[in-house]
Amino acid sequence: MKITIPRQDLLDTVNKVKTVVAAKSALPILSHILIEATGGTIRVAATDLKVSIECTTDCAVAEEGALTVSSQRLSSILAELPNEDITLHLRDNNVIELTCGKIDTKLFSMSPEEFPPIRTFDGVEPMVMRQGTLKRLFSKTSFAICTDQARYNLTGLLLELEEGRLTAVATDGRRMSLCFDTEGVPTGISAKVIIPSKMINELERLLGEDDEVKVFLDETQASFEFGTVRMVSALIEGNFPNYEMVIPKKHDKEAVLDTAKFTEAVRRTRTMTNDKFNSVRFSLKGAQLTLHVTTPEVGEYVEDMPLEYDGENVDISFNPDFVLDVLRRVDSDKVCLVLKDASSPGVIKPYAEGPQDNYVNVVMPIRM
């Protein structure tokens, strides 16, 4: 195989795929990326056996063929080379000769036949939607995905398509985030899958806004195709909690706050907590919210701020990080805090002339 390609084009393509490569693996081939050259393009692929990414780009192909190369080594070298054309030439002894101007580098290669095949979805009808729709749903909910592998069914994001409504849900047992959209969502299709967090993170990184994405699903795997990128992931087996049952239905205390000012206040309280005592008391009384932190061996912090509220007085404690995770993703100028009592979960959602139910976050309180 022999190709010539602009250095920046190759670096951009390698950087798109290399993030799925595991830092350590029992299979040496998984530390490599596959480069296949046919016609006037190359296909660059990486996999950890659960998540795979392919990306294509144009180049001059002198000899068709395939090679594998260490993803980290190639990316590091390309980042330091001058911005000129790169030539990659695979010699007969599995040595890759990389030349750039007067620079000549040799890299060891492994047989491309050892690289695991990446699943195709021939015969599967795709769902087509806007990339920005998926990106928004993922970015608003993925922070709540569970990181505890003992709760494997929660270590991914639930994606559900039903009656033209696409819903994304994530939970770690202490909080839940739900967001749905109907704009440009296909109708007449039903699907419900749990996508691993690593795949969600990669999609958040690579998805754009206005262009389309094709989504292929079957019982065990999912694929996303957009632009020059194709991604394939195994799905998480198991049952996801009934998220409708998690959302409180009888909460009667509803407060409205300025999103920016509320965010700043909660951030300030965070400076007075520590890993062992990470709790803030939220006291609603009339038109005032009091944030109160008491941390042993650190000190005490109190801040008052206005809010729109005409319910009964209520005190409740939350992990401030959980509250901030939501507030950072609320787009509206105002936010709604819905409560019942000190021991019931709180609900945070955007407010624009009324509570917005298309983005709902449930946060469990901390016992006072």
ROGUKOL-121772 format. One line per field, with one value per residue (C-alpha): residue in three letters; x, z, y. Coordinates in steps of 0.25 Angstrom, whole numbers. Layout:
// residues N
code: [ALA / ...]
X: [X / ...]
Z: [Z / ...]
Y: [Y / ...]
***
This chain:
// residues 368
code: [MET / LYS / ILE / THR / ILE / PRO / ARG / GLN / ASP / LEU / LEU / ASP / THR / VAL / ASN / LYS / VAL / LYS / THR / VAL / VAL / ALA / ALA / LYS / SER / ALA / LEU / PRO / ILE / LEU / SER / HIS / ILE / LEU / ILE / GLU / ALA / THR / GLY / GLY / THR / ILE / ARG / VAL / ALA / ALA / THR / ASP / LEU / LYS / VAL / SER / ILE / GLU / CYS / THR / THR / ASP / CYS / ALA / VAL / ALA / GLU / GLU / GLY / ALA / LEU / THR / VAL / SER / SER / GLN / ARG / LEU / SER / SER / ILE / LEU / ALA / GLU / LEU / PRO / ASN / GLU / ASP / ILE / THR / LEU / HIS / LEU / ARG / ASP / ASN / ASN / VAL / ILE / GLU / LEU / THR / CYS / GLY / LYS / ILE / ASP / THR / LYS / LEU / PHE / SER / MET / SER / PRO / GLU / GLU / PHE / PRO / PRO / ILE / ARG / THR / PHE / ASP / GLY / VAL / GLU / PRO / MET / VAL / MET / ARG / GLN / GLY / THR / LEU / LYS / ARG / LEU / PHE / SER / LYS / THR / SER / PHE / ALA / ILE / CYS / THR / ASP / GLN / ALA / ARG / TYR / ASN / LEU / THR / GLY / LEU / LEU / LEU / GLU / LEU / GLU / GLU / GLY / ARG / LEU / THR / ALA / VAL / ALA / THR / ASP / GLY / ARG / ARG / MET / SER / LEU / CYS / PHE / ASP / THR / GLU / GLY / VAL / PRO / THR / GLY / ILE / SER / ALA / LYS / VAL / ILE / ILE / PRO / SER / LYS / MET / ILE / ASN / GLU / LEU / GLU / ARG / LEU / LEU / GLY / GLU / ASP / ASP / GLU / VAL / LYS / VAL / PHE / LEU / ASP / GLU / THR / GLN / ALA / SER / PHE / GLU / PHE / GLY / THR / VAL / ARG / MET / VAL / SER / ALA / LEU / ILE / GLU / GLY / ASN / PHE / PRO / ASN / TYR / GLU / MET / VAL / ILE / PRO / LYS / LYS / HIS / ASP / LYS / GLU / ALA / VAL / LEU / ASP / THR / ALA / LYS / PHE / THR / GLU / ALA / VAL / ARG / ARG / THR / ARG / THR / MET / THR / ASN / ASP / LYS / PHE / ASN / SER / VAL / ARG / PHE / SER / LEU / LYS / GLY / ALA / GLN / LEU / THR / LEU / HIS / VAL / THR / THR / PRO / GLU / VAL / GLY / GLU / TYR / VAL / GLU / ASP / MET / PRO / LEU / GLU / TYR / ASP / GLY / GLU / ASN / VAL / ASP / ILE / SER / PHE / ASN / PRO / ASP / PHE / VAL / LEU / ASP / VAL / LEU / ARG / ARG / VAL / ASP / SER / ASP / LYS / VAL / CYS / LEU / VAL / LEU / LYS / ASP / ALA / SER / SER / PRO / GLY / VAL / ILE / LYS / PRO / TYR / ALA / GLU / GLY / PRO / GLN / ASP / ASN / TYR / VAL / ASN / VAL / VAL / MET / PRO / ILE / ARG / MET]
X: [0 / 5 / -3 / 0 / -9 / -8 / -3 / -15 / -25 / -18 / -17 / -31 / -36 / -27 / -31 / -46 / -44 / -33 / -41 / -48 / -35 / -33 / -21 / -18 / -23 / -19 / -20 / -8 / -16 / -26 / -16 / -15 / -23 / -26 / -24 / -29 / -27 / -36 / -39 / -36 / -40 / -35 / -43 / -38 / -44 / -42 / -49 / -49 / -58 / -70 / -69 / -64 / -62 / -59 / -55 / -52 / -44 / -39 / -24 / -15 / -14 / -2 / -4 / -16 / -16 / -17 / -8 / -9 / -1 / -1 / -11 / -4 / 9 / 4 / -4 / 8 / 17 / 7 / 4 / 19 / 22 / 22 / 9 / 13 / 8 / 10 / 14 / 11 / 17 / 16 / 28 / 29 / 35 / 22 / 30 / 23 / 31 / 26 / 32 / 29 / 38 / 52 / 47 / 47 / 41 / 39 / 28 / 25 / 12 / 3 / -4 / -18 / -24 / -23 / -31 / -46 / -56 / -66 / -81 / -89 / -104 / -108 / -123 / -126 / -135 / -129 / -136 / -132 / -132 / -124 / -111 / -113 / -126 / -118 / -106 / -115 / -122 / -109 / -102 / -114 / -115 / -102 / -96 / -106 / -101 / -96 / -82 / -83 / -81 / -88 / -101 / -98 / -112 / -110 / -96 / -103 / -113 / -127 / -132 / -146 / -154 / -169 / -180 / -171 / -164 / -150 / -146 / -133 / -132 / -120 / -119 / -109 / -120 / -118 / -122 / -129 / -129 / -139 / -140 / -149 / -151 / -161 / -156 / -151 / -153 / -158 / -172 / -177 / -165 / -163 / -150 / -144 / -129 / -118 / -106 / -93 / -87 / -74 / -82 / -91 / -78 / -72 / -85 / -86 / -72 / -74 / -88 / -91 / -104 / -112 / -107 / -114 / -110 / -115 / -118 / -117 / -123 / -124 / -125 / -111 / -104 / -106 / -99 / -99 / -95 / -92 / -83 / -70 / -72 / -78 / -79 / -84 / -86 / -91 / -104 / -106 / -114 / -124 / -136 / -135 / -144 / -158 / -154 / -169 / -170 / -158 / -164 / -172 / -186 / -192 / -181 / -188 / -177 / -172 / -162 / -156 / -142 / -133 / -124 / -111 / -112 / -116 / -105 / -95 / -100 / -99 / -85 / -81 / -87 / -79 / -66 / -70 / -73 / -63 / -63 / -68 / -79 / -84 / -98 / -105 / -118 / -129 / -139 / -151 / -159 / -168 / -160 / -146 / -137 / -126 / -114 / -108 / -95 / -89 / -76 / -68 / -54 / -57 / -67 / -81 / -87 / -101 / -106 / -120 / -126 / -140 / -149 / -164 / -171 / -184 / -184 / -182 / -168 / -159 / -145 / -138 / -123 / -116 / -103 / -99 / -91 / -104 / -111 / -100 / -100 / -114 / -113 / -101 / -110 / -123 / -124 / -136 / -134 / -142 / -142 / -153 / -151 / -162 / -162 / -171 / -164 / -150 / -150 / -156 / -148 / -147 / -150 / -142 / -147 / -146 / -157 / -162 / -176 / -178 / -170 / -165 / -167 / -158 / -146 / -148 / -137 / -140 / -130 / -131 / -130 / -119 / -124 / -123]
Z: [0 / -3 / -2 / -2 / 7 / 13 / 27 / 33 / 26 / 32 / 46 / 46 / 42 / 51 / 63 / 60 / 62 / 72 / 84 / 84 / 85 / 99 / 107 / 110 / 104 / 104 / 89 / 83 / 70 / 77 / 80 / 65 / 55 / 41 / 28 / 15 / 2 / -10 / -22 / -17 / -3 / 10 / 21 / 35 / 46 / 61 / 71 / 85 / 81 / 87 / 80 / 66 / 57 / 43 / 35 / 21 / 14 / 0 / -4 / -15 / -16 / -23 / -18 / -12 / 0 / 16 / 28 / 43 / 51 / 66 / 67 / 78 / 71 / 58 / 64 / 72 / 60 / 51 / 61 / 61 / 46 / 37 / 29 / 16 / 9 / 16 / 8 / 15 / 8 / 14 / 11 / 9 / 23 / 30 / 32 / 29 / 23 / 26 / 19 / 20 / 12 / 17 / 29 / 28 / 39 / 40 / 48 / 50 / 45 / 49 / 39 / 35 / 35 / 50 / 51 / 56 / 45 / 47 / 46 / 34 / 34 / 20 / 19 / 31 / 29 / 35 / 43 / 38 / 46 / 48 / 55 / 64 / 70 / 75 / 79 / 88 / 94 / 98 / 103 / 112 / 119 / 118 / 131 / 139 / 133 / 144 / 145 / 154 / 146 / 156 / 151 / 137 / 131 / 136 / 130 / 117 / 112 / 108 / 94 / 92 / 79 / 80 / 72 / 66 / 79 / 82 / 97 / 104 / 118 / 128 / 142 / 153 / 164 / 171 / 159 / 146 / 134 / 122 / 110 / 97 / 84 / 73 / 62 / 50 / 57 / 48 / 50 / 50 / 56 / 70 / 76 / 90 / 93 / 103 / 97 / 105 / 110 / 102 / 89 / 94 / 98 / 84 / 77 / 85 / 80 / 66 / 62 / 56 / 55 / 42 / 34 / 34 / 42 / 39 / 51 / 49 / 60 / 63 / 75 / 79 / 72 / 67 / 56 / 53 / 40 / 37 / 27 / 26 / 39 / 42 / 57 / 62 / 76 / 84 / 92 / 107 / 110 / 122 / 126 / 128 / 140 / 137 / 136 / 136 / 150 / 155 / 151 / 163 / 160 / 173 / 176 / 179 / 183 / 170 / 171 / 159 / 159 / 150 / 144 / 143 / 157 / 163 / 156 / 162 / 176 / 175 / 170 / 182 / 192 / 185 / 190 / 204 / 203 / 202 / 198 / 211 / 214 / 200 / 203 / 202 / 209 / 201 / 209 / 202 / 210 / 203 / 192 / 197 / 195 / 206 / 202 / 215 / 216 / 229 / 227 / 239 / 239 / 228 / 232 / 229 / 217 / 216 / 203 / 201 / 187 / 181 / 175 / 170 / 181 / 188 / 195 / 209 / 215 / 211 / 215 / 206 / 204 / 191 / 186 / 179 / 168 / 164 / 163 / 155 / 145 / 142 / 142 / 133 / 122 / 124 / 112 / 117 / 125 / 137 / 143 / 151 / 164 / 168 / 182 / 192 / 205 / 211 / 208 / 194 / 181 / 175 / 160 / 152 / 138 / 129 / 131 / 119 / 122 / 130 / 133 / 121 / 121 / 110 / 119 / 133 / 144 / 156 / 168 / 181 / 194 / 204 / 218 / 227]
Y: [0 / 14 / 27 / 42 / 51 / 65 / 64 / 71 / 63 / 50 / 56 / 60 / 46 / 39 / 48 / 45 / 30 / 28 / 32 / 18 / 11 / 5 / 10 / -5 / -18 / -32 / -32 / -23 / -21 / -13 / -2 / -1 / 6 / 0 / 8 / 3 / 10 / 8 / 17 / 31 / 29 / 23 / 17 / 18 / 10 / 7 / -2 / -7 / -19 / -12 / 2 / 4 / 16 / 17 / 30 / 32 / 43 / 46 / 44 / 40 / 25 / 20 / 5 / 0 / -9 / -8 / -6 / -5 / 5 / 9 / 20 / 27 / 27 / 31 / 43 / 48 / 48 / 55 / 65 / 69 / 68 / 81 / 84 / 77 / 65 / 51 / 38 / 25 / 13 / -1 / -10 / -25 / -27 / -20 / -7 / 6 / 17 / 30 / 42 / 57 / 66 / 63 / 54 / 39 / 31 / 16 / 9 / -5 / -11 / -23 / -31 / -24 / -38 / -38 / -26 / -29 / -28 / -17 / -20 / -15 / -13 / -18 / -20 / -12 / 0 / 13 / 24 / 37 / 50 / 63 / 61 / 73 / 66 / 54 / 63 / 72 / 60 / 53 / 66 / 69 / 55 / 47 / 54 / 45 / 32 / 22 / 19 / 7 / -5 / -14 / -7 / -10 / -7 / 7 / 9 / 14 / 24 / 19 / 24 / 21 / 25 / 24 / 31 / 41 / 45 / 42 / 41 / 40 / 36 / 34 / 31 / 26 / 23 / 37 / 45 / 44 / 53 / 52 / 60 / 58 / 64 / 62 / 71 / 64 / 50 / 39 / 34 / 20 / 14 / 8 / 5 / 4 / 2 / 5 / 11 / 10 / 23 / 22 / 22 / 33 / 41 / 39 / 43 / 56 / 59 / 56 / 59 / 73 / 81 / 82 / 70 / 56 / 44 / 30 / 21 / 6 / -3 / -18 / -26 / -26 / -14 / 0 / 8 / 23 / 28 / 43 / 50 / 42 / 35 / 22 / 17 / 3 / -1 / -13 / -10 / -12 / -24 / -23 / -15 / 0 / 6 / 11 / 25 / 30 / 24 / 32 / 46 / 51 / 54 / 60 / 71 / 84 / 94 / 101 / 112 / 120 / 125 / 133 / 122 / 130 / 135 / 122 / 115 / 125 / 124 / 109 / 109 / 118 / 108 / 97 / 104 / 102 / 87 / 75 / 61 / 56 / 67 / 71 / 76 / 89 / 92 / 100 / 107 / 113 / 123 / 134 / 141 / 137 / 125 / 123 / 114 / 109 / 100 / 95 / 87 / 82 / 88 / 97 / 107 / 112 / 119 / 126 / 133 / 139 / 141 / 144 / 135 / 134 / 125 / 125 / 112 / 106 / 107 / 96 / 91 / 81 / 77 / 74 / 70 / 83 / 76 / 69 / 83 / 89 / 78 / 81 / 97 / 97 / 90 / 98 / 108 / 116 / 129 / 124 / 110 / 103 / 96 / 86 / 80 / 73 / 71 / 69 / 54 / 54 / 56 / 69 / 73 / 83 / 87 / 100 / 110 / 119 / 124 / 111 / 99 / 92 / 77 / 73 / 74 / 68 / 65 / 57 / 59 / 51 / 59 / 57 / 53 / 65]
***
